[in-house]
Amino acid sequence: MIQTSASFRREVQDVEGSISLSEIISALSYALDLTEGAVHGHALRSCLLGMRIAGEMKLPSDQTSGLYFALLLKDIGCSNNASRLHQIIGNDGGEMKTDEDLTNPYTPNRPGLNLLWKKILPAAAPMRHENRHAGIGFRFDRGASILTKLGMGQFAAEAVRSLDEHWDGSGYPDSVKGEQIPLLARICAVAQHLDIFSAGRGTQSAIDTLEQRSGTWFDPQLVRIALSLHRNGALWAHCLPGDSEQDTRQAVLDLDAGTQHTLKPGQIDQICEAFADVVDAKSHFTFRHSIGVADAALGIAETMGLRADRVQLVHRAALLHDIGKLSVSNSILDKRTHLDANEWKAVHQHPRITRLILERVRSFREMAIIAGEHHEKLDGSGYPDRLTARDLSLESRIIAVADVFGALSEDRPYRPGINLEETLSIMTKFVPHQLDGDCFDALVARVSHAREPRILPGMHTSTSLLEYALEPAV
């Protein structure tokens, strides 16, 4: 039986202050593995591998902490690469992840791995040129910027920015070499290599290739440490095929046991906003969508007089409502014609994946349910579970209204954005049988305070506005 937002009852009174930074980041890092065809659990396993190598080097605590979060968030700047990669090679490497995939700790995405092996890992020079030409290498600047914004520190930001530098100077973005490359970036590069290769070709192949590239791609000292750990059986615990993803994550959390600290509400909001930016960057058609939906949902909740804690819950759930969209290929998100049945099947799963990601954080359990219901409709015509009015809480209804409002207002691959007056006119056709009437009235009251109707880029006047609304917003 599906637990819905209307039936949710908090079994244990979670205390927000008990959330540690590592708990949230380790959970949300899983979403980063959904982009560009990565392997599930890649960030967690890379973190374990990299921290074990660093443990042999006796790094200072500030560098150890920086490395920990750099390993978990090293791919945070990658979501906006998918659209560019799709344009370059016709495939962003991302295929839809099913529920089974998401709960399976070891489900390689074969097209994504093949892409890495053929285009990035064995013969980097041609792809490196393409990367620079298309701007893909700039993902590291963006990733470093996000880590700085999150307060992860200089060491973490530098590690992410220099992740693709090579020991012999053949890497990017700056082609620095040897010890000019930040130490933490060198460790991240080795850890990333070990997990990617072991995922598809086995641990011995990962070690053999690492040794072959010692002195060219990788720091020889780090390679020697990894080889020693491998020979001693101390490298691959919780990083092997068949290992429980839950056990892997717990091992990651245990590494941070001595530095866990509680987060203030503002810090949690900042993390939610950062990941909303990551989601929105996946496609230029969704630029600032999550932020816009969150602003609209916040306004509706405040207008309806919800308690402050419920307003905060709505705002955070709206920020992260589309995090499951990282699993949807850009060939679908950016498609200018109608989607086929298989493509719609992929789209219909993204709210469920949003829920599976968010519920990894204990205190996000209710938020996960609410965010995962943002495409449900009161008459049961929504997705993914065809819930009805009795199943949907007020908070879920608010986000559903805000999401439709945002989707209609924004440009989409198949049609331009619609101005405010037309957007509200379309939405009235779905009140109250699909969208909640009280929530819609609160939206109208909120936006009526604007001095004049907001005209968005690509405004279009059509005699068939209902057609726009009937196209479910991806």
N, C-alpha and C positions, 0 to 999 in steps of 0.2 A: 504494500500500500504506500502510495506517495504521500509524504508529509508536505502539506501545503502551508502557505503563510497564514491562512485563516485558522488552521488547526494547531499551529505551532504554540507550544507552551514551554517555557524555559524550565528544563528539568533541574539544572544547577544554576544558581545565580552567579554568572561569570562576572568577575571584576575586571573592568577594562584595563586598569592599571597593572594587571598581572601579565599582560601581553608583552613579550620581549620582542626586540627588533628582529632577532634571528628567527623567531616563530613566524612572523609575517613574511619576511623576505624569503625564507626557505619555502614557504607555501606559494607565494606569488611567483617565485623564480620558475616554478613548474610551468607557468603560462608562457614563459619565454621559450621553453622547449617545443612549443607548438608552432613556432615560426620557422620558415625556411627548411622544413623537413628534418628538424633535429630529432634525436632519439629521446624518448620519454625518460625523465630522470637524469638527463645529461648534466644539468647544473649541479645537482646534488652529488653525483658521482665525481664530477670534476673537482668539487669542493673537497671531498674526502681525499682524493688522490693528491691534489696540490698541497693540502695541509699536512699530509704525511711526509711529503718531500720537504716542506718547510720545517717540520718538526726536527729533522736531522740537522738543520742549519742553526737552530737556537736563535731565531730572530727575536728582536725586541717586541714587546707586547703591542705597541702601536702598529708596527708593520704586520704582525700576525693578525690583528683585528682587521686591518685594511685588506689583507689578502683574502681573508674569509669572505668578506662581502663582495670583493672584486670577483672571486670565483663564482659566487652565486648569481651575480648580476652582470657578468661579462658580456652577455648578449642583449642587454637592455636597449641598446641602440639599433638593434637589427630589424625591428618591425617595419621601418620605412624602407628597408632594402627590398622587401618582397615585390613591391610594385616595379622597381627598377629591374630586378632580376627577371621578372616576368617579361618585361619589354626586351631584355637582352637575349634570353634563350627560350622564351615562350613557355617557361614553367618556373614557378617560384619555389619548387621543391616541396611545397606544402600540400598534403592531401588531408582530407578530413579524418580526424581522430574520433573513433567511436567510443562509447562507454566502456567497451571491453578493452580497447587500447588504453584508455585513460587510467583504468584500474590495474592494468597489466604492467608490472615494473620493467618489463623488457620487451618492448614491441618496436623494433627498428622500422623507420619509414624508409623503405628500400630506395625509392626514387631520390629521396633527399641524400641518402648516403652515397649513392652513385654519383650524384652531382658533386658532392664534396670530394670524392676520390678522383673524379675525372677532371674537374675544373679547378680545384683549389689545392688538394693535398699533394699529389705526385708531381705535377708540373705547374708550379705557381706562376711562372713568368707571364704566359699569355693572359691568364685570368687577372693577374695583378694589373696589367695594362688596361684590360677592360674595366676592372673595378675603378681605377683612377679615372678613366674616361667617363664612366657613368656616375661617379660620385659615391659608389658603394663604400669605399674606404672611409668616408666621412662618418660612417656609423660609429666609429670609435670616438670621434670628437663628441658626437651626440651622447654616447653612452657615458663618457667621462663627465660631460656637463650635467647629466641627470644624477650621477653619483655625488657630484659636488652639491647639487641642489638638495639632495637628501641628507647632506651632512656626513657622508661616509669618510671624508678625509682625503688629503692629498695623495697618500699612498695608493688608495683604492682607485681614485680617478686616473692617476698616471698608469696604473697597471692595465686598466681597460683601454686607455687611449693607445698604448704601445703593444697591445696583445699580438698583433700580426707582424711585429718586427722580427727579423731573423738574425741569428748570431753573426752571419757573414755579411750583413748589410743589404741583403736582397729583399728585405721585407718592406712594409709600409706602415704608417703614412710618411715617415721621415727618412727611411733607409739608414737608420743608425745601426751600429753594429757593436758586438762584444758587450763589454760592461757599460757602454753608453746606454744600453737598453735597461730600463728600470728592472731591478731584480724580481719584483713581484710579477711584472709582465712576463718575464722569462719562465717563472714557475707556472703561471696560468697557461702559457703556451704548451708546456710539456704535459700538464694535466689534461688540457683539452684534447691534445693529440692521443694520449693514452686511452681516453674514454671513447673517442670517435672510432678509432681503429679496433679496439677490443670489442666494441658493440657489433661490428659487422664481420671482423676477420679473426677475432679471438685474441686473447692476451699475449700469446707468444708473438703473433704478427705485430701487435702494437709495440712490444719490446724490441723486436728485430728492426722495425722501421725507425724507432726512436734512436737506436744505436747507429743505424746507417746515416742518420741525419745529424749526428753529434758533430759539432763544429761547423755545420752549415746552417741548419735551421735552429738548432738547440744548443744551449749552454752545456759544454762537456761536463762540467762539475755536476749540474743537475741531472744529466743523463746517468752519470756514475751512481748518484744517490738512488735514482729510480731503479737502476739495475740491481743494486744491492738490496733494496727493499723487496724487489721481485724475487730474488734468489732466497731471501730469508722468509718468504711467505708473509710479509708484512704490508704488502702494497694493495692487494685486491679485495680485502674484506668488505662486504656489502657493495661491491662494485662489479659483481660477476653476473652473467646471465642466470636468471632464475632467482636471484636474491630479492627479497621483499623490499619494495619501494618504501614501505612504512619503516622497516628496519634501517634502510639507508638514510632516510630523513632523520630518524631518531639519532643515528650516529653523528649526523651533521649538527643536530641541536646539542648533543653532548659535548661537541668540541667547543661550544660557546658557553658552557655551563659556568665558567668562572667570570664571564663578563656580561651576563644577562642583565638587562636593566629594563625597568618599566617605561612605557611610552606615554607621553602626555597626549590628550585628545588632538591637539594641533599637529603633533608629529604623525599620528595615524592618518589624519586628513591629508597631510603632505605626501605621504606614501601613496594613498589612494589617488591623489591628483597626478602624481608622477606616472603611475601605471595607466591611468586614463589617457595621458599623453602618448604613452607607448601604443595603446590600442588605436587611437585616432590617427597615428602616424602610418599605420599599415597601408592606408589608401588615401589619396588626396581627396577622394569623394567623402571621406568621413572626418576630414580635418575639423577638430574641435567638437565633434558630435557628442562625445561623452561629457565634456565640460558644459556644452549647451543643454543637454538633457538634465544634467545635475542642477544647473541654474534654474531651469524651468520647474523641476521637481521641488527644489528648495522653495521657490516662490509659491507653488501650490500648497505645500505643507504649511508654510507660515500663514498664508491667507486662510487656510482651514482651521487654524488655531491648534495644531498639534503641539504636544509637549516638546520641550527643547530636545530631550533625548531621542524622541521619535523623528523630529526634524533632522537631527544629525544622522540617524540611521538611514533615512530616506536619501539624504545627500550622498552618503558614502556608497550606498547600494546603486544609486544612479551613476556615480562616477565609474563604478566597476561593472556595470550591467553587461557590457559587451566584451569583457575580457576573454570570453570563450571564442570571440570572433578571430582571435589570433590563429585559431585552428583552420579557418576557412581560406582556401587558396585565393590569391589575387586574380587568378583567371576567372573566378566567380565574382568576387567583390567589384572588379572593374569591368565586368562584361556589359556591353552596351545593348545587347539583345536579350530577349526573354530567356530565363534559365530553363534547362531541361529538368526532367524528373530527378535524376541523380544529383544535379546541382542544388535543387530545392531540398533534397534530403540532407545534404551537407549543411545548408543554411539552417534548417530546422533543428539541428543538433546544437548550435552554438549556445543557446540559453542553458541547456543542460550541462554543457561543459563549463560555463560560467559558474554554475552552482557547485560542481565537483571541485573546481579550483578553490573557491572561496571557503567552502566548508572545511578545508584543511586547517584553517585557523579556528581554534575552539570558540572564541568569542564572536566570530563572524558567521556562526551557524544560521541565525535568523536572517542576517543580511544576505547570505548565500541563497536562501529560499526566495526572498523577495526579488533579488536581482535576477534569479533564474526564471521568474514568472513575467518578465517584462513584455513578452509577446503573447501572453494568454489574454483571452477576451471573455467578457462576462457571459456570452451566449455559447461558449464552448468551441468557438471556431478558431481559436488561437493555437499556438504550438509552444513547446513540444508535447504537452500532455493533455491538451484539450480540456483544461480546467474550466469550471463555470463560476458564476458569481459567488456561490456559497463557499468556494474554495479560496477566494482571493481576498486578502486583507486590504484595508484602506491604503496602506503603504504601497502594496503592489499595484493597486489601481492608479495611484498617483504617478508612479514611474511609467506605467503603460501609456497614460495620457501625455506625459512629458516626452516620451520616446516618439510617439506618432507626430506630435507637434514639431519636434526637431527634425524628424525624417522628411516631413513634407516641406519644411522650410529650406532644406539644404539641397544643393545640386546632387544628382545621382547619375550614374552612367547612362541610364535610359531616359532621363528627362531633367530639365533644369529646375532650380528651386522655385518655390512659390511664395508670393508676398503674404504678409500677415493676414490681410482681410480674406483672401482666398483660402488660406490654410484653415482658418477658423470656420469658414463656410463648409469646407470639405468635412471637417471633424464633426460638425453638427449632424451629419448623415449617419454617424456611427454612435450617437448618444441617444438613448441609454442602453441599447441592446448589446453593444460591444464595449464602448467606453463609458466609464462612470460619469453620470451627469453632474454630481456635486464637484468632482475633481475638475471637470471641464469648466464649470461655472467659475471655479476658483482661478483657473488659468486665464479665462477671459477677463476677470476682475483684475488680475495682476498685470496683464499686458495692456489693458485699457489705460493704464497710467502713463504709457508712452505718449509723447506729444503727437506723433503721427505714425501711420502704419510703416513698419520696417520693410524696406524693399531690399531683398537679398540679391547677390550676384546671380545672373541667369534668370531673373524674373520672367515668367511666361504666363500669358493669358490664353486659356484654352476653353473650348466649348465642351470638352470632355474631362472635366476635373475629377470626376468620380473614378476615372480610369487610373489617375495617379494614386488615389487613395487605396484602390483595390490591389495595387502592386505592393505586397508586403515589404516593408523597409528592411533591407538586409542589415 
